[in-house]
Amino acid sequence: MQTPKPVFGTVVIAGVGLIGGSIALGLRERFLASEIVGFDAEPEVLSEALAIGVIDRAELRLGTWLETADLVVLAVPVRALPGLAKEMARFAGQDTVFTDVGSVKGGLLEGLQDLPLAFRQRFVAGHPMAGSEKGGVRHASAALLQNAIWVLTPSLETSAMALARVRNLTEVLGAKPVVLEASAHDRLVAMVSHLPYLSALALTRLVARHEDRDGLALLAAGGFRDLTRVASGDPRMSRDMVVENKAALREALSRYRAELESLEAMLFAPDMLLEAALEGKRTRDSLPVVKRSLLPVLHDVVVAIADKPGEFARVATLMGDANLNIKDVEVLTYRDQGGSMRLGFSTLEEAQAAREVLEQAGFVARSRS
């Protein structure tokens, strides 16, 4: 059985960490790319990515191999993005589209201004609003991007073709694209992403420097751990993130200090504090809940499905005839040439058996645990 025609040709993931690896897994699981190439300065990272099936091929050095890339995703720390883009531009093909996943956009676009116009037209700055305090490719998961807001901040020079290609990337990976100006993006993430990180950092520093640190640590309950979770992220990447957005973040900090002072004054005005608490509850409860796909606690098999009647039923029948119990099922993508679906099983043995049954019946299947 043939897999669906890929949406992309060769996709290069430059920086195979949590986000880069999750994008690669999403592309592989949904049969969306003809080849996924990992580019990273760390050989150990590439070896691990190959071993766990995140990428098809690894490259340690830039070269002519980049000429055939259809799409390049820059997934390195924000301070390294402009330099890497400039290096890769020397080898990229004339039709290669570039995007990134950095959390600060204004400085990046400014840093690319000395590149040729033809490159800037094919560059679409982006930022998926997804992540985890656990970094590295070993924690990558396609589910991380499912239903996530993915901000795109094209410049005035970005071509409509490039924007359409990158928007399509976000949609086929299950995310929700939102187009913003770079300056607006940076102001908003300063408030809802970078400020919470500094707040978590401040709280943990208070505990670390307190004269009764052990007592505080003993009493720190779920609320404190939830509030400070982001402080467990990669310190260097987090530092770079907030420093690169310092102008917008200083404005957010000023607003935050004013709110803290206002709340301090309300300690002597219980009715006002209650009103503030009610407003806080209403605001928190009104935030949209991002429903992501279940993380792979089950043992998954992803199978390519042809665009013809009865294929879903055929898969289910094969599993029933083999006495294999499907615990979870999800349609990942569907397009004119077909798509893919994920089958979840309780045990690794069942997943392996399911893949064998599917392949014997002519399906193309991949395992993910």
WOTA-V990521 format. One record per backbone hydrogen bond with DSSP energy under -1.0 kcal/mol. CO is the residue of the C=O (numbers start at 1). NH is the residue of the N-H. Records with the same first field share a line. If there is no record, write none. Layout:
# WOTA-V990521
CO->NH  NH
This chain:
# WOTA-V990521
8->34
9->34  35
10->70  71
11->37
12->73
13->15  39
14->75
15->17
17->21
18->22
19->23
20->24
21->25
22->26
23->27
24->28
25->29
26->30
27->32
28->31
32->8
35->11
36->56  57
37->13
38->59
39->15
42->46
43->47
44->48
45->49
46->50
47->51
48->52
49->54
50->53
57->38
59->40
63->66
64->67
66->69
70->97
71->12
72->99
73->14
74->101
77->80
80->84
81->85
82->86
83->87
84->88
85->89
88->91  92
97->72
98->124
99->74
105->109
106->110
107->111
110->113
112->115
116->120
117->121
119->122
120->123
121->159
122->98
125->153
127->151
128->130
136->139
137->140
141->144
142->145
145->148
148->176
149->129
150->178
151->127
152->180
159->163
160->164
161->165
162->166
163->167
164->168
165->169
166->170
167->171
168->172
169->173
170->175
171->174
174->147
176->150
178->152
181->185
182->186
183->187
184->188
185->189
186->190
187->191
188->192
189->193  194
190->195
193->197
194->198
195->199
196->200
197->201
198->202
199->203
200->204
201->205
202->206
203->207
204->208
205->209
207->210
210->213
212->216
213->217
214->218
215->219
216->220
221->225
222->226
223->227
224->228
228->231
229->232
230->233
234->238
235->239
236->240
237->241
238->242
239->243
240->244
243->246
245->249
246->250
247->251
248->252
249->253
250->254
251->255
252->256
253->257
254->258
255->259
256->260
257->261
258->262
259->263
260->264
261->265
262->266
264->267
265->268
266->269
269->273
270->274
271->275
272->276
273->277
274->278
275->279
276->280
277->281
278->282
279->283
280->284
281->285
282->286
295->297
299->345
300->368
301->343
302->366
303->341
305->339
306->308
308->311
310->314
311->315
312->316
313->317
314->318
315->319
316->320
317->321
318->322
319->324
320->323
328->344
330->342
333->340
335->338
338->335
339->305
340->332  333
341->303
342->330
343->301
344->327  328
345->299
347->351
348->352
349->353
350->354
351->355
352->356
353->357
354->358
355->359
356->360
357->361
358->363
359->362
364->304
366->302
368->300
